[in-house]
Amino acid sequence: MSLLHVLLFGPLLIYIGAGMPWFSIPSYIIVGLGVFIILFHAYKAYGVFTAGGTPWISLIHVLLVGPALLAYGLGGPGYVGELLIMLGFAAVGYHGYYLLV
């Protein structure tokens, strides 16, 4: 899963946050992606929590990544674009670290 975050998900967040310079992704796809991330990770967080673990990774997705994509898809770029760029670099760095160790 770390490899997907380094090669696909992180760069996708950076690309969306940078204003999609080569081709534009329709806003309804970005909104749908945000809704999917929120629902999927809320379900994962519930499963981890009921198993006695700490669902902090899923909560980051529920509270930061999904809402940032929703805000970008519904309202357009702005400060949310910069947040998506930061989240993309954080994903690449965090998961890249775990690929190396």
C-alpha positions as CSV (number, residue, x, y, z in Angstrom):
1,M,0.0,0.0,0.0
2,S,2.9,2.3,0.6
3,L,4.0,1.9,-3.0
4,L,0.6,3.1,-4.2
5,H,0.8,6.2,-2.0
6,V,4.3,7.0,-3.3
7,L,3.6,6.4,-6.9
8,L,-0.1,7.3,-7.3
9,F,-2.0,8.9,-4.4
10,G,0.6,11.4,-3.2
11,P,1.5,12.7,-6.7
12,L,-2.3,12.9,-7.5
13,L,-2.8,15.1,-4.5
14,I,0.1,17.3,-5.6
15,Y,-1.2,17.4,-9.1
16,I,-4.7,18.4,-8.1
17,G,-3.4,21.0,-5.6
18,A,-1.1,22.5,-8.2
19,G,-4.1,23.3,-10.4
20,M,-3.9,20.4,-12.7
21,P,-1.6,22.0,-15.3
22,W,-1.8,19.3,-18.1
23,F,-5.4,18.2,-18.1
24,S,-8.3,19.0,-15.8
25,I,-10.0,16.5,-13.7
26,P,-13.8,17.3,-13.5
27,S,-14.8,18.6,-10.1
28,Y,-17.5,15.9,-9.6
29,I,-14.7,13.3,-9.7
30,I,-12.7,15.1,-7.1
31,V,-15.8,15.4,-4.9
32,G,-16.6,11.7,-5.4
33,L,-13.0,10.9,-4.4
34,G,-13.3,12.9,-1.3
35,V,-16.6,11.3,-0.3
36,F,-15.1,7.8,-1.0
37,I,-12.0,8.5,1.1
38,I,-14.2,9.8,4.0
39,L,-16.6,6.8,3.9
40,F,-13.9,4.2,3.4
41,H,-11.6,5.4,6.1
42,A,-14.5,6.0,8.6
43,Y,-15.3,2.3,8.1
44,K,-11.7,1.3,8.5
45,A,-11.4,3.5,11.6
46,Y,-14.5,1.9,13.2
47,G,-13.0,-1.6,12.5
48,V,-9.6,-0.7,14.0
49,F,-11.3,1.0,17.0
50,T,-13.6,-2.0,17.8
51,A,-10.6,-4.3,17.5
52,G,-8.9,-2.3,20.3
53,G,-6.4,-0.4,18.1
54,T,-5.8,3.3,17.5
55,P,-7.2,4.4,14.2
56,W,-5.1,7.6,13.8
57,I,-4.1,7.0,10.2
58,S,-7.8,6.5,9.1
59,L,-8.8,9.6,11.1
60,I,-6.2,11.7,9.3
61,H,-7.9,10.7,6.0
62,V,-11.4,11.3,7.4
63,L,-10.6,14.7,9.0
64,L,-8.0,16.1,6.5
65,V,-7.6,14.4,3.2
66,G,-11.3,13.7,2.3
67,P,-12.6,17.2,3.4
68,A,-9.7,18.9,1.6
69,L,-10.7,17.1,-1.7
70,L,-14.4,18.0,-1.1
71,A,-13.5,21.6,-0.5
72,Y,-11.4,21.8,-3.6
73,G,-14.0,20.0,-5.7
74,L,-16.8,22.2,-4.5
75,G,-15.1,25.5,-4.2
76,G,-12.1,25.4,-6.5
77,P,-8.5,26.2,-5.8
78,G,-7.1,28.6,-3.3
79,Y,-5.6,27.8,0.1
80,V,-7.1,24.3,-0.2
81,G,-4.8,23.7,-3.1
82,E,-1.8,24.4,-1.0
83,L,-3.1,22.0,1.7
84,L,-3.5,19.3,-0.9
85,I,0.1,19.9,-2.1
86,M,1.3,19.6,1.6
87,L,-0.7,16.4,2.1
88,G,0.7,14.9,-1.1
89,F,4.3,15.6,-0.1
90,A,3.5,14.2,3.4
91,A,2.1,11.0,1.8
92,V,5.1,10.5,-0.4
93,G,7.6,11.2,2.4
94,Y,5.8,9.1,5.0
95,H,5.2,6.1,2.8
96,G,8.6,6.5,1.1
97,Y,10.2,6.2,4.5
98,Y,8.4,3.0,5.2
99,L,9.4,1.6,1.8
100,L,13.1,2.2,2.7
101,V,13.1,0.8,6.3
